Amino acid sequence: MNKSTLSDLQQYASQYLVGGISSSFRANPYTTLPMYLDHADGAYIYDATGKKYIDYFMGHGAALLGHNRPEIKHSIIQMLEKGFTAEFDNSMTVELARRLTEIIPSAEQVRFTNSGSEATSLAMRLARGYTKKEKIVRIDGHFHGVHDYVLFNNLAALVDKQNPGDRESHINLFSDGIPQAVTDTQIIIPWNDIEIFDKITKKRAHEIAAIMLNPIDYNNGCITTTKEYLSALFDIAHQRDILVIFDEILSGFRTGLSCAQGYYGVTPDLCTIGKALSNGVPLAAIAGKKEIMSKIWQSDFPVIHGGTFSGNLLGVSAALAALDIMSQPDFYPNMFNVANHFFDQLQSLFDTQNIPAKVQYLGSNFFIYFGIREPVTHYSQFEKLDMAMAKRFINASIDEGIYFHTDFTVSAAHTKSDVDRSLDIIEHITRRIL
Ligand SMILES: Cc1ncc(COP(=O)(O)O)c(C=O)c1O
């Protein structure tokens, strides 16, 4: 593949690879082009044409420690030298599970998967099997991967905008090929509204196995909730024999080692983690209360989970190395120091130039809401988004060597000089084109 532009590369790749890519989310929503990499290192990616970028995408937010981290590489090489097989567990699998039970509040037991989608699918099945009830309540707009049960009302653009807040949301499909029967197993409700959860569950608790949500919504930028909402939701759910599942595939490890559940101080029954868990090497997990998790291994009619590559040892070894790094006392303070400096300076840069843009952040992730000046707390505010401005800004940033895609994140590899250089470039761009 020796082509001079990303567009040439996509054209060539598309002859053999549908869309020219292996995941439809690899096309950049702002440029429409996929990124093809030559290599990645630290806070930088180098595309297949040789161009270098400061990366604020970090592999869908998975490379929280930075790309090509030596400790991760070393752990993978050690595993390869032992004669890597994905198909059996070893002492590292057990050790990783043990360590997760120490740091993640809800984790009494763990089951490893390879992708986040596999984990959310298992969490839903486990909740149904454990409670003997079929319906799952999901939050309108929350993203949980790409299996049939979660491919509707899964982004802000698919939220039922007509919902006044006192009823369940209408279904808006994200994908063709989803059977109606699947959508009938779900009740979609607006987020951060305890009254609608109370109302729906009061009437229909006998049908509802669980509520699954993102404790921090980084899939629509960076929208948060409150301890009060999560605690009230938990209390109501438990009074009515409904399980609470936090999908922490993206929020996990971004605010600290104990994930968003530790940040908010509310412990769900089950949670899913992935991405940063193994710094981008394929691995995810579901973790939760022993009584519920053990349903996977009960002798009589268990909830089945298994797979040839489940909990593959390259991911497991990478996760152990990642946990060693993330457990160092200065890891999070150092990363947040650089990240917060970047986010605050970015906001003041927009403010100084009177550009309507809100930089919203929590932990290592952030988003720039162009067209909005006030804090973004509700998806209805997305109507004010200035997509044309966002497109101009991001296309120019990518031209100038700063890469944004869908997940906006700073990693532990970004130095103060990386972010200061980014701010200089961005200031130049905003003066020129916004
Ligand atoms: C919150 C959330 N859940 C689940 C998933 C699915 O994870 P994977 O892409 O590993 O299947 C993602 C992926 O972006 C996610 O952000």
PDBQT file of the ligand as one rigid body, heavy atoms in Angstrom, charges set to zero:
ROOT
HETATM    1  C1  LIG A 501     -19.081   2.642  26.826  1.00  0.00    +0.000 C 
HETATM    2  C2  LIG A 501     -18.702   1.574  25.850  1.00  0.00    +0.000 A 
HETATM    3  N1  LIG A 501     -19.197   0.337  25.999  1.00  0.00    +0.000 NA
HETATM    4  C3  LIG A 501     -18.881  -0.661  25.159  1.00  0.00    +0.000 A 
HETATM    5  C4  LIG A 501     -18.042  -0.442  24.098  1.00  0.00    +0.000 A 
HETATM    6  C5  LIG A 501     -17.708  -1.575  23.163  1.00  0.00    +0.000 C 
HETATM    7  O1  LIG A 501     -16.390  -1.950  23.334  1.00  0.00    +0.000 OA
HETATM    8  P1  LIG A 501     -15.612  -2.701  22.132  1.00  0.00    +0.000 P 
HETATM    9  O2  LIG A 501     -15.393  -1.685  21.066  1.00  0.00    +0.000 OA
HETATM   10  O3  LIG A 501     -14.360  -3.197  22.781  1.00  0.00    +0.000 OA
HETATM   11  O4  LIG A 501     -16.515  -3.807  21.689  1.00  0.00    +0.000 OA
HETATM   12  C6  LIG A 501     -17.495   0.824  23.910  1.00  0.00    +0.000 A 
HETATM   13  C7  LIG A 501     -16.602   1.103  22.762  1.00  0.00    +0.000 C 
HETATM   14  O5  LIG A 501     -16.354   2.213  22.383  1.00  0.00    +0.000 OA
HETATM   15  C8  LIG A 501     -17.833   1.863  24.804  1.00  0.00    +0.000 A 
HETATM   16  O6  LIG A 501     -17.342   3.093  24.652  1.00  0.00    +0.000 OA
ENDROOT
TORSDOF 0
